[in-house]
């Protein structure tokens, strides 16, 4: 493509100089003589051929649901005589059966999906078909076929449908490698926005590995390809025509696209889809630990060079590692050969590992690197064990209180039966030093420490009396440590770690 020579002069705007740019006959020249090929800036000349090849593999999903009318079973409001709303309310309430149950009604919704198997396997989002009484798949040529839900997963918002194509020949698409997608790569979305089926939009990968707090395995691809209501469940293609994501969510104050859309990456979706097809449900690996983020302060307290890994805050009773192979205070830095850089990576990697598989887990324990072997359980069979128990109501405090000490704004007392009863501490907390009170604006208050919590360890050393707390802090100061790592047990026994500045 040829351009007439054009030079943009430097201009000062709000204290910032705009760079001059010369565009000449197919090349852009930056200040200093650096040349940049204009074709590289244009993007793909056309995606018409790619769109034509893929569009018949993308389907519209329509659902219907019967909703009871209980929410409309309200008394007729008393309006002033001559009210302009009288006619409206008369019409509304006269439609309701007198003295009988309110009428039910049909609610319909639309979404998108795509064919991954010519035998009739369709992928969409769980939220598109959730609670639906009927699900229909509508093809680009107008064909409509009823679908059966064979499996769905709320955690990743994926659902698998099956249809009987009959004489219709289906065109399936394949998954690509989402892990090789780079920020700036061109992507193509096809879907059913606002019921306008067969809509193609083009954009780029804006970011990868996004966590939008929608579920435990968030690892979204962010794109600026226009995604609107009705695009949910549709595919995000790379320029080879491979599915690298399933369009799932948008950020928008208006409900329309503002260029921030999110797709479940193919690498995460593929394993879930395979399980749903084979079993009709997911079968995720389960380690049986509670974890928290390794902050810079915690890393320093543990003698780590940097804040990597996932800190084990507790081990679930009856779980796969309740045999002592992994302990509270361990920092998991590698799982089954894969490094753990952040806390949120661990649940996703564990979930993708087959149930019953023996894996190597590398931990940092009391400053030393240690490798342990663990056989994974199944998350779905053990979710009740993994849930923290509910806290109980506080009872009247006993009048007979033991001797206490003050430290970092905390009033500390030894855990005995009197304190246990007064603070309603569960029997699972076997020993430690109980926080009786926390002063406002203190170091302990800043860290969120609450009365009734029990200090179980300091710097990974067990403490049982207030005097041992003092000795442990003195030892850390003598070692020129600036922070103390405290393992705290809630009243219910759930563990967590905090650091307190001691210098």
C-alpha positions in Angstrom: 0.0 0.0 0.0 1.4 3.4 -1.0 1.1 6.6 1.0 1.7 10.2 0.0 4.6 11.6 2.0 3.3 13.1 5.2 5.2 14.6 8.1 3.7 15.2 11.6 5.5 18.1 13.3 6.4 17.9 17.0 3.7 19.4 19.2 3.6 20.1 22.9 0.5 18.9 24.6 0.0 18.9 28.3 3.7 19.0 28.8 4.4 15.9 26.6 6.1 16.1 23.2 4.5 14.1 20.4 7.0 12.2 18.3 7.3 13.2 14.6 6.4 10.4 12.2 7.1 10.3 8.4 5.1 7.9 6.3 6.6 7.3 2.8 5.6 4.8 0.2 4.9 1.8 2.5 7.4 2.5 5.3 7.2 4.4 8.5 10.3 6.3 9.7 10.7 7.1 13.3 12.8 10.0 14.6 16.5 9.0 14.3 15.9 7.2 11.0 14.5 3.9 12.4 12.3 2.3 9.8 9.2 0.2 10.5 7.3 -1.7 7.9 3.9 -0.2 7.4 2.4 -3.7 6.6 3.3 -4.9 10.1 1.1 -2.1 11.5 -1.9 -2.8 9.3 -2.9 -6.2 10.7 -4.4 -8.9 8.5 -5.5 -7.5 5.1 -8.8 -9.6 5.4 -10.2 -12.4 7.5 -13.0 -13.1 5.0 -11.6 -16.5 3.9 -11.0 -17.5 7.6 -14.4 -16.4 8.6 -16.1 -18.3 5.8 -14.3 -21.5 6.8 -15.3 -21.2 10.4 -18.7 -19.6 10.6 -20.7 -22.8 10.0 -19.0 -24.4 13.0 -20.3 -21.8 15.3 -23.9 -22.1 16.6 -26.5 -20.1 18.4 -27.8 -21.6 21.7 -31.4 -20.8 22.6 -32.9 -21.9 25.9 -36.3 -21.7 27.6 -37.1 -22.0 31.2 -40.5 -22.1 33.0 -40.5 -19.7 35.9 -43.2 -19.7 38.6 -45.1 -16.5 39.2 -44.7 -16.4 43.0 -42.9 -13.1 42.7 -46.0 -11.6 41.2 -48.4 -12.9 43.8 -48.8 -9.6 45.6 -51.9 -7.7 46.8 -53.4 -5.1 44.5 -52.1 -1.7 45.6 -54.5 0.9 47.0 -54.2 3.9 44.6 -55.8 7.4 45.0 -59.0 7.9 43.1 -58.3 9.1 39.6 -54.7 7.9 39.7 -53.2 7.7 36.1 -51.7 4.2 37.1 -55.1 2.7 37.9 -55.7 1.4 34.4 -52.3 -0.2 34.3 -52.6 -2.0 37.7 -56.2 -3.1 36.8 -55.0 -4.8 33.6 -52.0 -6.4 35.4 -53.9 -7.8 38.4 -57.0 -8.9 36.4 -54.7 -11.3 34.5 -53.9 -13.1 37.7 -56.2 -16.1 38.7 -58.5 -15.0 41.5 -57.5 -16.8 44.7 -55.5 -19.3 42.7 -51.8 -19.8 42.2 -50.0 -17.2 40.1 -49.4 -18.1 36.4 -46.0 -19.4 35.3 -44.2 -17.9 32.3 -41.5 -18.9 29.8 -38.2 -17.1 30.0 -35.9 -17.4 27.0 -32.2 -16.6 26.6 -29.6 -16.7 23.9 -25.9 -17.6 23.8 -23.3 -19.1 21.5 -21.4 -22.4 21.1 -19.3 -24.3 18.6 -19.0 -27.9 17.2 -15.9 -29.9 18.3 -17.0 -33.3 17.1 -19.0 -34.0 13.8 -20.9 -36.6 15.7 -22.8 -33.9 17.5 -20.7 -32.5 20.4 -21.2 -28.8 21.1 -19.4 -26.6 23.6 -20.9 -23.5 25.3 -20.9 -21.8 28.7 -22.6 -23.2 31.8 -24.4 -20.0 32.5 -26.0 -20.1 29.0 -27.8 -23.3 29.7 -28.0 -23.4 33.5 -31.5 -24.2 34.8 -32.9 -24.4 31.3 -35.8 -26.8 30.6 -35.1 -26.9 26.8 -31.9 -26.2 24.9 -31.8 -25.7 21.1 -28.8 -25.4 18.7 -29.3 -23.2 15.8 -27.0 -23.4 12.8 -25.9 -20.7 10.4 -28.1 -22.2 7.6 -31.2 -22.0 9.7 -31.3 -25.6 10.9 -32.5 -26.0 14.5 -31.9 -29.2 16.6 -32.8 -30.0 20.2 -29.8 -30.6 22.4 -29.1 -32.7 25.5 -26.9 -31.5 28.3 -24.3 -34.2 29.0 -22.1 -32.3 31.4 -21.4 -28.9 32.9 -18.9 -27.3 35.3 -19.7 -24.2 37.3 -16.1 -23.6 38.3 -14.9 -23.0 34.7 -18.3 -22.1 33.3 -18.2 -24.8 30.7 -21.0 -27.0 29.4 -21.1 -29.8 26.9 -24.1 -30.5 24.7 -25.0 -33.4 22.4 -27.2 -33.3 19.4 -28.4 -35.9 16.8 -27.3 -34.3 13.5 -29.3 -36.8 11.4 -28.5 -36.1 7.8 -26.8 -32.8 8.5 -23.1 -32.7 8.0 -21.4 -30.9 10.9 -18.2 -29.0 10.5 -16.0 -29.4 13.7 -13.2 -27.1 14.8 -10.2 -28.1 16.8 -8.5 -26.6 19.8 -5.2 -24.8 19.5 -2.4 -24.2 22.0 -3.5 -21.3 24.1 -0.2 -21.3 26.0 1.6 -20.0 23.0 -0.7 -17.1 22.5 1.1 -13.8 23.0 -0.1 -10.3 23.9 -0.7 -8.6 20.5 -1.6 -11.7 18.5 -4.7 -11.3 16.3 -7.8 -13.2 17.3 -11.3 -13.7 15.8 -14.5 -14.1 17.7 -17.7 -15.5 16.2 -21.0 -15.6 18.1 -24.6 -14.5 18.6 -24.4 -11.0 20.2 -27.8 -9.6 21.1 -29.4 -12.4 19.0 -27.6 -11.3 15.8 -26.2 -14.7 14.8 -23.1 -15.3 12.8 -21.4 -12.1 13.9 -17.6 -11.9 13.3 -15.4 -9.5 15.3 -11.6 -9.1 15.1 -9.1 -7.9 17.7 -6.0 -8.9 19.6 -4.9 -10.7 22.7 -4.8 -7.8 25.2 -3.5 -9.8 28.1 -3.1 -13.4 29.3 -3.4 -15.0 32.7 -6.1 -12.6 33.9 -7.7 -13.3 37.3 -11.1 -11.6 37.6 -12.2 -13.4 40.8 -15.0 -15.3 39.0 -13.8 -18.7 40.2 -11.0 -20.7 41.7 -9.3 -21.4 38.3 -9.3 -18.0 36.7 -6.6 -17.7 34.0 -8.5 -15.8 31.3 -7.3 -14.6 28.0 -8.3 -10.9 27.7 -9.2 -9.6 24.2 -10.5 -6.4 22.7 -12.4 -8.3 20.0 -15.9 -7.1 20.5 -17.8 -9.5 22.8 -21.3 -8.6 23.9 -24.3 -10.3 25.5 -25.0 -13.4 23.5 -21.4 -14.1 22.7 -21.1 -16.2 25.8 -19.9 -19.7 24.9 -18.6 -18.8 21.5 -15.1 -19.5 20.3 -12.1 -17.2 20.2 -9.9 -18.3 17.2 -6.3 -17.7 16.3 -5.3 -16.8 12.8 -4.9 -20.6 12.0 -8.6 -21.1 12.7 -7.9 -23.0 16.0 -10.0 -22.4 19.1 -7.7 -20.9 21.8 -10.5 -19.7 24.1 -14.2 -19.8 25.0 -15.7 -16.3 25.4 -17.2 -16.1 28.8 -17.3 -12.6 30.4 -17.0 -8.9 29.7 -16.4 -5.8 31.8 -18.9 -3.2 30.8 -20.9 -0.5 32.7 -23.5 -0.6 29.9 -23.7 -4.2 29.0 -22.2 -3.5 25.6 -18.6 -4.1 24.5 -16.0 -1.6 25.7 -13.1 -3.7 24.4 -12.5 -5.8 27.6 -13.6 -9.4 27.1 -12.4 -12.6 28.7 -12.1 -16.2 27.4 -11.4 -19.4 29.1 -8.1 -20.6 27.6 -8.2 -23.8 25.6 -5.5 -25.4 27.8 -7.8 -25.2 30.8 -11.0 -26.0 29.0 -9.8 -29.1 27.1 -9.3 -31.2 30.2 -12.7 -30.2 31.6 -14.4 -30.9 28.4 -12.8 -34.4 28.0 -14.0 -35.3 31.5 -17.5 -34.0 30.9 -17.7 -36.1 27.8 -16.4 -39.2 29.3 -17.9 -39.1 32.8 -20.6 -36.4 32.7 -18.8 -34.7 35.5 -15.4 -33.4 36.5 -12.8 -35.4 38.4 -10.3 -33.0 39.7 -7.2 -33.7 41.7 -7.2 -32.7 45.4 -4.2 -32.0 47.6 -6.1 -31.3 50.8 -4.4 -28.1 52.0 -5.4 -24.5 52.8 -3.0 -22.0 51.3 -2.3 -18.4 51.4 -0.1 -15.9 49.6 3.7 -15.7 50.4 4.2 -12.0 51.0 7.6 -10.3 51.0 7.5 -10.2 54.8 6.6 -13.9 55.1 9.4 -14.8 52.6 11.9 -12.8 54.7 10.6 -14.5 57.9 11.2 -17.9 56.3 14.6 -17.0 55.0 13.5 -17.2 51.4 15.2 -15.1 48.7 11.9 -14.1 47.0 8.2 -14.4 47.6 7.4 -17.5 45.5 5.2 -20.4 46.0 2.1 -21.1 48.1 2.2 -21.1 51.9 0.4 -24.1 53.5 -1.8 -22.5 56.2 -3.5 -25.7 57.2 -4.0 -29.4 56.3 -7.5 -30.8 55.9 -8.2 -33.6 58.3 -8.8 -36.8 56.3 -7.3 -35.3 53.2 -4.5 -36.8 51.0 -1.6 -35.2 53.0 -3.1 -35.7 56.5 -0.3 -38.3 57.0 2.2 -35.6 57.7 3.8 -35.5 54.3 3.0 -31.8 54.1 2.8 -29.6 57.2 1.4 -26.2 58.0 4.2 -23.7 57.4 5.5 -25.5 54.3 5.9 -23.4 51.2 5.1 -25.4 48.1 7.4 -24.2 45.3 7.0 -27.0 42.8 4.2 -29.5 42.0 4.7 -32.5 39.7 7.6 -30.8 38.0 5.9 -27.5 37.5 7.2 -24.4 39.4 4.6 -22.6 41.5 5.3 -18.8 41.2 2.0 -17.6 42.8 -0.6 -19.0 45.2 -3.4 -19.0 42.6 -1.4 -21.3 40.2 -1.4 -24.2 42.7 -5.2 -25.0 42.7 -5.3 -25.0 38.9 -2.3 -27.2 38.5 -3.5 -29.7 41.1 -7.0 -29.8 39.6 -5.6 -30.6 36.2 -3.6 -33.6 37.6 -5.3 -37.0 37.5 -7.0 -38.3 40.6 -4.9 -41.1 42.3 -1.6 -40.1 40.6 1.5 -40.0 42.8 3.4 -36.7 42.3 6.5 -35.1 43.7 5.9 -31.9 45.7 8.8 -29.7 46.5 8.5 -27.6 49.7 10.5 -25.2 51.7 10.4 -26.4 55.3 12.2 -24.5 58.0 14.5 -23.0 55.5 15.4 -26.3 53.8 14.2 -27.6 50.4 12.5 -31.0 50.7 10.7 -33.3 48.2 7.8 -35.4 49.3 5.6 -37.8 47.4 1.8 -37.3 47.5 -1.1 -39.4 46.0 -3.9 -37.0 45.0 -7.5 -37.5 46.1 -10.6 -36.3 44.3 -11.8 -32.8 45.0 -15.5 -33.5 44.2 -15.5 -36.3 46.8 -13.9 -34.2 49.5 -15.3 -30.7 49.2 -17.1 -31.0 52.5 -13.9 -31.9 54.2 -12.2 -28.9 52.5 -14.7 -26.4 53.8 -13.8 -24.6 57.0 -16.2 -25.3 59.8 -18.6 -22.6 60.8 -17.9 -20.6 63.9 -20.2 -21.0 66.9 -21.7 -18.2 69.0 -19.7 -16.8 71.9 -20.7 -17.9 75.4 -20.4 -16.0 78.6 -16.8 -15.5 79.6 -15.6 -17.2 82.8 -14.7 -14.9 85.6 -11.5 -16.8 86.5 -8.9 -15.4 84.1 -5.2 -16.5 84.1 -2.1 -14.2 84.2 -1.5 -12.3 80.9 1.3 -10.4 79.2 1.2 -7.4 76.7 3.0 -7.6 73.4 2.5 -5.7 70.1 -0.9 -4.5 71.3 -2.0 -8.0 72.2 -3.0 -9.3 75.6 -1.8 -12.9 75.6 -2.7 -15.9 77.9 -1.9 -19.5 78.0 -4.5 -21.8 76.5 -6.1 -23.8 79.3 -9.6 -25.1 79.9 -10.7 -21.8 81.5 -9.6 -19.8 78.5 -10.9 -22.3 76.0 -14.4 -22.1 77.5 -14.3 -18.3 77.8 -13.2 -17.8 74.2 -15.2 -20.8 72.8 -12.1 -22.3 71.2 -12.5 -25.7 69.4 -10.9 -28.8 70.8 -8.9 -29.1 67.6 -6.7 -26.2 68.9 -4.7 -28.3 71.2 -2.1 -25.8 72.5 -0.8 -22.3 72.1 -1.1 -18.8 73.4 -4.5 -17.1 73.1 -5.0 -13.5 72.1 -7.4 -12.2 74.7 -7.5 -8.5 73.6 -6.1 -6.4 70.7 -5.5 -2.7 71.2 -6.7 -0.3 68.5 -4.0 1.1 66.1 -1.5 -1.5 67.3 0.8 -3.6 65.2 -1.4 -6.7 65.8 -4.6 -4.7 64.8 -3.0 -3.6 61.6 -2.4 -7.3 60.7 -6.0 -8.2 61.4 -5.3 -10.3 64.5 -8.6 -10.9 66.4 -9.3 -11.8 70.1 -9.9 -15.5 70.4 -7.2 -16.5 67.9 -4.4 -18.6 69.2 -0.7 -18.2 68.5 0.5 -21.8 67.7 4.0 -21.1 66.3 6.4 -18.3 66.0 9.1 -18.6 63.3 7.9 -22.2 62.9 8.7 -23.0 66.5 5.8 -24.2 68.8 4.9 -21.9 71.6 2.6 -22.9 74.5 3.0 -20.1 77.1 3.3 -16.3 77.0 6.8 -16.6 78.3 7.8 -18.7 75.3 6.4 -16.0 73.0 8.7 -13.4 74.7 11.7 -15.8 74.3 10.9 -16.5 70.7 10.7 -12.7 69.9 13.9 -12.0 71.8 15.7 -14.8 69.8 14.5 -13.3 66.5 15.8 -9.8 67.6 19.1 -11.3 68.5 19.3 -12.8 65.0 18.7 -9.4 63.5 15.3 -10.5 62.1 12.9 -7.6 61.4 9.7 -9.7 61.2 8.2 -12.5 63.2 6.1 -15.1 61.4 3.1 -16.1 63.5 0.9 -19.2 62.9 -2.5 -18.4 64.2 -5.4 -20.7 64.8 -9.0 -19.3 64.6 -11.5 -20.4 67.2 -12.6 -23.1 64.8 -9.1 -24.4 64.3 -8.4 -23.0 60.8 -4.8 -21.9 60.5 -3.3 -18.8 58.8 0.0 -16.9 58.9 0.8 -13.3 59.6 4.0 -11.3 60.1 4.5 -8.6 62.7 7.3 -6.1 62.5 9.6 -6.5 65.6 12.5 -4.1 65.0 
